[in-house]
């Protein structure tokens, strides 16, 4: 079984991914689209 990442490792790895952030115990991804149709596509 794989070892779990600690908080520092999670922060470091998330910072290398575009749009990903860590807030408390949540891993969040934010994406921006020009409009609703583009987002659905």
CHARMM internal coordinates of N, CA and C (Angstrom, degrees):
IC EDIT
DIST 1 N 1 CA 1.4421
DIST 1 CA 1 C 1.5313
ANGL 1 N 1 CA 1 C 108.96
DIST 1 C 2 N 1.3236
ANGL 1 CA 1 C 2 N 117.31
DIHE 1 N 1 CA 1 C 2 N 142.64
DIST 2 N 2 CA 1.4622
ANGL 1 C 2 N 2 CA 122.67
DIHE 1 CA 1 C 2 N 2 CA -179.36
DIST 2 CA 2 C 1.5239
ANGL 2 N 2 CA 2 C 110.94
DIHE 1 C 2 N 2 CA 2 C -73.96
DIST 2 C 3 N 1.3271
ANGL 2 CA 2 C 3 N 115.51
DIHE 2 N 2 CA 2 C 3 N 147.54
DIST 3 N 3 CA 1.4646
ANGL 2 C 3 N 3 CA 120.93
DIHE 2 CA 2 C 3 N 3 CA 175.99
DIST 3 CA 3 C 1.5236
ANGL 3 N 3 CA 3 C 109.56
DIHE 2 C 3 N 3 CA 3 C -77.52
DIST 3 C 4 N 1.3397
ANGL 3 CA 3 C 4 N 116.21
DIHE 3 N 3 CA 3 C 4 N 146.67
DIST 4 N 4 CA 1.4608
ANGL 3 C 4 N 4 CA 121.15
DIHE 3 CA 3 C 4 N 4 CA 176.43
DIST 4 CA 4 C 1.5229
ANGL 4 N 4 CA 4 C 109.98
DIHE 3 C 4 N 4 CA 4 C -76.77
DIST 4 C 5 N 1.3155
ANGL 4 CA 4 C 5 N 116.37
DIHE 4 N 4 CA 4 C 5 N 148.62
DIST 5 N 5 CA 1.4606
ANGL 4 C 5 N 5 CA 121.29
DIHE 4 CA 4 C 5 N 5 CA 175.99
DIST 5 CA 5 C 1.5222
ANGL 5 N 5 CA 5 C 109.41
DIHE 4 C 5 N 5 CA 5 C -78.09
DIST 5 C 6 N 1.3339
ANGL 5 CA 5 C 6 N 116.29
DIHE 5 N 5 CA 5 C 6 N 146.40
DIST 6 N 6 CA 1.4596
ANGL 5 C 6 N 6 CA 118.89
DIHE 5 CA 5 C 6 N 6 CA 174.51
DIST 6 CA 6 C 1.5295
ANGL 6 N 6 CA 6 C 108.66
DIHE 5 C 6 N 6 CA 6 C -84.62
DIST 6 C 7 N 1.3264
ANGL 6 CA 6 C 7 N 117.75
DIHE 6 N 6 CA 6 C 7 N 173.79
DIST 7 N 7 CA 1.4676
ANGL 6 C 7 N 7 CA 122.13
DIHE 6 CA 6 C 7 N 7 CA -175.51
DIST 7 CA 7 C 1.5282
ANGL 7 N 7 CA 7 C 112.46
DIHE 6 C 7 N 7 CA 7 C -58.39
DIST 7 C 8 N 1.3157
ANGL 7 CA 7 C 8 N 116.95
DIHE 7 N 7 CA 7 C 8 N -40.46
DIST 8 N 8 CA 1.4620
ANGL 7 C 8 N 8 CA 120.61
DIHE 7 CA 7 C 8 N 8 CA -179.69
DIST 8 CA 8 C 1.5202
ANGL 8 N 8 CA 8 C 111.21
DIHE 7 C 8 N 8 CA 8 C -65.31
DIST 8 C 9 N 1.3175
ANGL 8 CA 8 C 9 N 117.01
DIHE 8 N 8 CA 8 C 9 N -43.85
DIST 9 N 9 CA 1.4630
ANGL 8 C 9 N 9 CA 121.04
DIHE 8 CA 8 C 9 N 9 CA 178.67
DIST 9 CA 9 C 1.5253
ANGL 9 N 9 CA 9 C 111.60
DIHE 8 C 9 N 9 CA 9 C -63.32
DIST 9 C 10 N 1.3104
ANGL 9 CA 9 C 10 N 117.33
DIHE 9 N 9 CA 9 C 10 N -38.85
DIST 10 N 10 CA 1.4601
ANGL 9 C 10 N 10 CA 121.64
DIHE 9 CA 9 C 10 N 10 CA 178.12
DIST 10 CA 10 C 1.5212
ANGL 10 N 10 CA 10 C 109.94
DIHE 9 C 10 N 10 CA 10 C -63.40
DIST 10 C 11 N 1.3397
ANGL 10 CA 10 C 11 N 117.24
DIHE 10 N 10 CA 10 C 11 N -46.96
DIST 11 N 11 CA 1.4638
ANGL 10 C 11 N 11 CA 121.90
DIHE 10 CA 10 C 11 N 11 CA 179.13
DIST 11 CA 11 C 1.5340
ANGL 11 N 11 CA 11 C 111.04
DIHE 10 C 11 N 11 CA 11 C -60.14
DIST 11 C 12 N 1.3254
ANGL 11 CA 11 C 12 N 116.72
DIHE 11 N 11 CA 11 C 12 N -44.88
DIST 12 N 12 CA 1.4633
ANGL 11 C 12 N 12 CA 121.23
DIHE 11 CA 11 C 12 N 12 CA -179.01
DIST 12 CA 12 C 1.5285
ANGL 12 N 12 CA 12 C 111.24
DIHE 11 C 12 N 12 CA 12 C -61.65
DIST 12 C 13 N 1.3075
ANGL 12 CA 12 C 13 N 116.39
DIHE 12 N 12 CA 12 C 13 N -46.18
DIST 13 N 13 CA 1.4676
ANGL 12 C 13 N 13 CA 120.21
DIHE 12 CA 12 C 13 N 13 CA -177.22
DIST 13 CA 13 C 1.5185
ANGL 13 N 13 CA 13 C 112.13
DIHE 12 C 13 N 13 CA 13 C -70.50
DIST 13 C 14 N 1.3257
ANGL 13 CA 13 C 14 N 117.30
DIHE 13 N 13 CA 13 C 14 N -38.87
DIST 14 N 14 CA 1.4655
ANGL 13 C 14 N 14 CA 120.56
DIHE 13 CA 13 C 14 N 14 CA 178.80
DIST 14 CA 14 C 1.5229
ANGL 14 N 14 CA 14 C 110.55
DIHE 13 C 14 N 14 CA 14 C -65.62
DIST 14 C 15 N 1.3237
ANGL 14 CA 14 C 15 N 117.75
DIHE 14 N 14 CA 14 C 15 N -35.21
DIST 15 N 15 CA 1.4649
ANGL 14 C 15 N 15 CA 121.13
DIHE 14 CA 14 C 15 N 15 CA -178.89
DIST 15 CA 15 C 1.5270
ANGL 15 N 15 CA 15 C 112.10
DIHE 14 C 15 N 15 CA 15 C -66.48
DIST 15 C 16 N 1.3171
ANGL 15 CA 15 C 16 N 117.43
DIHE 15 N 15 CA 15 C 16 N -20.94
DIST 16 N 16 CA 1.4647
ANGL 15 C 16 N 16 CA 121.67
DIHE 15 CA 15 C 16 N 16 CA 179.48
DIST 16 CA 16 C 1.5260
ANGL 16 N 16 CA 16 C 112.47
DIHE 15 C 16 N 16 CA 16 C -85.99
DIST 16 C 17 N 1.3290
ANGL 16 CA 16 C 17 N 117.30
DIHE 16 N 16 CA 16 C 17 N -8.21
DIST 17 N 17 CA 1.4598
ANGL 16 C 17 N 17 CA 122.04
DIHE 16 CA 16 C 17 N 17 CA -178.37
DIST 17 CA 17 C 1.5212
ANGL 17 N 17 CA 17 C 110.29
DIHE 16 C 17 N 17 CA 17 C -105.16
DIST 17 C 18 N 1.3063
ANGL 17 CA 17 C 18 N 116.52
DIHE 17 N 17 CA 17 C 18 N 128.60
DIST 18 N 18 CA 1.4589
ANGL 17 C 18 N 18 CA 121.66
DIHE 17 CA 17 C 18 N 18 CA -179.01
DIST 18 CA 18 C 1.5307
ANGL 18 N 18 CA 18 C 111.08
DIHE 17 C 18 N 18 CA 18 C -64.08
DIST 18 C 19 N 1.3432
ANGL 18 CA 18 C 19 N 115.63
DIHE 18 N 18 CA 18 C 19 N 125.52
DIST 19 N 19 CA 1.4542
ANGL 18 C 19 N 19 CA 121.23
DIHE 18 CA 18 C 19 N 19 CA 176.42
DIST 19 CA 19 C 1.5150
ANGL 19 N 19 CA 19 C 115.73
DIHE 18 C 19 N 19 CA 19 C 85.46
DIST 19 C 20 N 1.3233
ANGL 19 CA 19 C 20 N 118.89
DIHE 19 N 19 CA 19 C 20 N -4.69
DIST 20 N 20 CA 1.4613
ANGL 19 C 20 N 20 CA 122.09
DIHE 19 CA 19 C 20 N 20 CA -178.06
DIST 20 CA 20 C 1.5202
ANGL 20 N 20 CA 20 C 110.64
DIHE 19 C 20 N 20 CA 20 C -98.95
DIST 20 C 21 N 1.3340
ANGL 20 CA 20 C 21 N 115.96
DIHE 20 N 20 CA 20 C 21 N 135.61
DIST 21 N 21 CA 1.4619
ANGL 20 C 21 N 21 CA 122.07
DIHE 20 CA 20 C 21 N 21 CA 177.11
DIST 21 CA 21 C 1.5269
ANGL 21 N 21 CA 21 C 108.93
DIHE 20 C 21 N 21 CA 21 C -139.71
DIST 21 C 22 N 1.3174
ANGL 21 CA 21 C 22 N 114.91
DIHE 21 N 21 CA 21 C 22 N 161.14
DIST 22 N 22 CA 1.4622
ANGL 21 C 22 N 22 CA 121.24
DIHE 21 CA 21 C 22 N 22 CA 175.30
DIST 22 CA 22 C 1.5161
ANGL 22 N 22 CA 22 C 106.91
DIHE 21 C 22 N 22 CA 22 C -115.61
DIST 22 C 23 N 1.3227
ANGL 22 CA 22 C 23 N 116.43
DIHE 22 N 22 CA 22 C 23 N 127.30
DIST 23 N 23 CA 1.4623
ANGL 22 C 23 N 23 CA 121.69
DIHE 22 CA 22 C 23 N 23 CA 177.62
DIST 23 CA 23 C 1.5219
ANGL 23 N 23 CA 23 C 106.69
DIHE 22 C 23 N 23 CA 23 C -130.95
DIST 23 C 24 N 1.3322
ANGL 23 CA 23 C 24 N 115.05
DIHE 23 N 23 CA 23 C 24 N 106.66
DIST 24 N 24 CA 1.4639
ANGL 23 C 24 N 24 CA 119.62
DIHE 23 CA 23 C 24 N 24 CA -175.86
DIST 24 CA 24 C 1.5245
ANGL 24 N 24 CA 24 C 109.76
DIHE 23 C 24 N 24 CA 24 C 64.62
DIST 24 C 25 N 1.3161
ANGL 24 CA 24 C 25 N 116.29
DIHE 24 N 24 CA 24 C 25 N -122.42
DIST 25 N 25 CA 1.4633
ANGL 24 C 25 N 25 CA 121.62
DIHE 24 CA 24 C 25 N 25 CA 179.29
DIST 25 CA 25 C 1.5240
ANGL 25 N 25 CA 25 C 112.34
DIHE 24 C 25 N 25 CA 25 C -98.42
DIST 25 C 26 N 1.3568
ANGL 25 CA 25 C 26 N 116.26
DIHE 25 N 25 CA 25 C 26 N 10.11
DIST 26 N 26 CA 1.4627
ANGL 25 C 26 N 26 CA 120.55
DIHE 25 CA 25 C 26 N 26 CA -177.13
DIST 26 CA 26 C 1.5258
ANGL 26 N 26 CA 26 C 111.28
DIHE 25 C 26 N 26 CA 26 C -105.82
DIST 26 C 27 N 1.3108
ANGL 26 CA 26 C 27 N 115.37
DIHE 26 N 26 CA 26 C 27 N 138.16
DIST 27 N 27 CA 1.4520
ANGL 26 C 27 N 27 CA 122.73
DIHE 26 CA 26 C 27 N 27 CA 171.83
DIST 27 CA 27 C 1.5195
ANGL 27 N 27 CA 27 C 105.85
DIHE 26 C 27 N 27 CA 27 C -103.55
DIST 27 C 28 N 1.3492
ANGL 27 CA 27 C 28 N 116.49
DIHE 27 N 27 CA 27 C 28 N 119.90
DIST 28 N 28 CA 1.4614
ANGL 27 C 28 N 28 CA 120.50
DIHE 27 CA 27 C 28 N 28 CA -172.64
DIST 28 CA 28 C 1.5252
ANGL 28 N 28 CA 28 C 110.99
DIHE 27 C 28 N 28 CA 28 C -118.86
DIST 28 C 29 N 1.3244
ANGL 28 CA 28 C 29 N 114.41
DIHE 28 N 28 CA 28 C 29 N 145.59
DIST 29 N 29 CA 1.4568
ANGL 28 C 29 N 29 CA 121.45
DIHE 28 CA 28 C 29 N 29 CA 174.54
DIST 29 CA 29 C 1.5242
ANGL 29 N 29 CA 29 C 108.01
DIHE 28 C 29 N 29 CA 29 C -124.71
DIST 29 C 30 N 1.3251
ANGL 29 CA 29 C 30 N 116.29
DIHE 29 N 29 CA 29 C 30 N 125.83
DIST 30 N 30 CA 1.4579
ANGL 29 C 30 N 30 CA 121.82
DIHE 29 CA 29 C 30 N 30 CA -179.95
DIST 30 CA 30 C 1.5162
ANGL 30 N 30 CA 30 C 108.82
DIHE 29 C 30 N 30 CA 30 C -112.57
DIST 30 C 31 N 1.3236
ANGL 30 CA 30 C 31 N 115.64
DIHE 30 N 30 CA 30 C 31 N 128.66
DIST 31 N 31 CA 1.4623
ANGL 30 C 31 N 31 CA 121.67
DIHE 30 CA 30 C 31 N 31 CA 177.23
DIST 31 CA 31 C 1.5246
ANGL 31 N 31 CA 31 C 108.32
DIHE 30 C 31 N 31 CA 31 C -126.30
DIST 31 C 32 N 1.3175
ANGL 31 CA 31 C 32 N 116.69
DIHE 31 N 31 CA 31 C 32 N 136.58
DIST 32 N 32 CA 1.4576
ANGL 31 C 32 N 32 CA 121.56
DIHE 31 CA 31 C 32 N 32 CA 178.40
DIST 32 CA 32 C 1.5220
ANGL 32 N 32 CA 32 C 108.98
DIHE 31 C 32 N 32 CA 32 C -114.29
DIST 32 C 33 N 1.3257
ANGL 32 CA 32 C 33 N 115.91
DIHE 32 N 32 CA 32 C 33 N 134.53
DIST 33 N 33 CA 1.4567
ANGL 32 C 33 N 33 CA 122.59
DIHE 32 CA 32 C 33 N 33 CA 179.51
DIST 33 CA 33 C 1.5164
ANGL 33 N 33 CA 33 C 109.02
DIHE 32 C 33 N 33 CA 33 C -125.34
DIST 33 C 34 N 1.3396
ANGL 33 CA 33 C 34 N 116.06
DIHE 33 N 33 CA 33 C 34 N 155.71
DIST 34 N 34 CA 1.4671
ANGL 33 C 34 N 34 CA 119.05
DIHE 33 CA 33 C 34 N 34 CA -178.08
DIST 34 CA 34 C 1.5151
ANGL 34 N 34 CA 34 C 112.34
DIHE 33 C 34 N 34 CA 34 C -68.52
DIST 34 C 35 N 1.3524
ANGL 34 CA 34 C 35 N 117.77
DIHE 34 N 34 CA 34 C 35 N -29.83
DIST 35 N 35 CA 1.4563
ANGL 34 C 35 N 35 CA 120.57
DIHE 34 CA 34 C 35 N 35 CA 177.99
DIST 35 CA 35 C 1.5335
ANGL 35 N 35 CA 35 C 109.71
DIHE 34 C 35 N 35 CA 35 C -161.28
DIST 35 C 36 N 1.3284
ANGL 35 CA 35 C 36 N 116.31
DIHE 35 N 35 CA 35 C 36 N 177.02
DIST 36 N 36 CA 1.4541
ANGL 35 C 36 N 36 CA 122.47
DIHE 35 CA 35 C 36 N 36 CA -177.27
DIST 36 CA 36 C 1.5270
ANGL 36 N 36 CA 36 C 111.71
DIHE 35 C 36 N 36 CA 36 C -61.94
DIST 36 C 37 N 1.3205
ANGL 36 CA 36 C 37 N 117.02
DIHE 36 N 36 CA 36 C 37 N -41.76
DIST 37 N 37 CA 1.4712
ANGL 36 C 37 N 37 CA 121.41
DIHE 36 CA 36 C 37 N 37 CA -178.97
DIST 37 CA 37 C 1.5143
ANGL 37 N 37 CA 37 C 111.12
DIHE 36 C 37 N 37 CA 37 C -62.07
DIST 37 C 38 N 1.3187
ANGL 37 CA 37 C 38 N 116.81
DIHE 37 N 37 CA 37 C 38 N -42.80
DIST 38 N 38 CA 1.4670
ANGL 37 C 38 N 38 CA 121.36
DIHE 37 CA 37 C 38 N 38 CA 177.94
DIST 38 CA 38 C 1.5281
ANGL 38 N 38 CA 38 C 110.33
DIHE 37 C 38 N 38 CA 38 C -63.83
DIST 38 C 39 N 1.3109
ANGL 38 CA 38 C 39 N 117.46
DIHE 38 N 38 CA 38 C 39 N -39.62
DIST 39 N 39 CA 1.4722
ANGL 38 C 39 N 39 CA 121.42
DIHE 38 CA 38 C 39 N 39 CA 179.59
DIST 39 CA 39 C 1.5243
ANGL 39 N 39 CA 39 C 111.32
DIHE 38 C 39 N 39 CA 39 C -64.33
DIST 39 C 40 N 1.3096
ANGL 39 CA 39 C 40 N 117.51
DIHE 39 N 39 CA 39 C 40 N -40.91
DIST 40 N 40 CA 1.4695
ANGL 39 C 40 N 40 CA 121.39
DIHE 39 CA 39 C 40 N 40 CA -179.42
DIST 40 CA 40 C 1.5271
ANGL 40 N 40 CA 40 C 110.76
DIHE 39 C 40 N 40 CA 40 C -69.02
DIST 40 C 41 N 1.3254
ANGL 40 CA 40 C 41 N 116.13
DIHE 40 N 40 CA 40 C 41 N -36.91
DIST 41 N 41 CA 1.4719
ANGL 40 C 41 N 41 CA 120.58
DIHE 40 CA 40 C 41 N 41 CA -179.20
DIST 41 CA 41 C 1.5142
ANGL 41 N 41 CA 41 C 109.39
DIHE 40 C 41 N 41 CA 41 C -65.23
END
COOR INIT
IC SEED 1 N 1 CA 1 C
IC BUILD
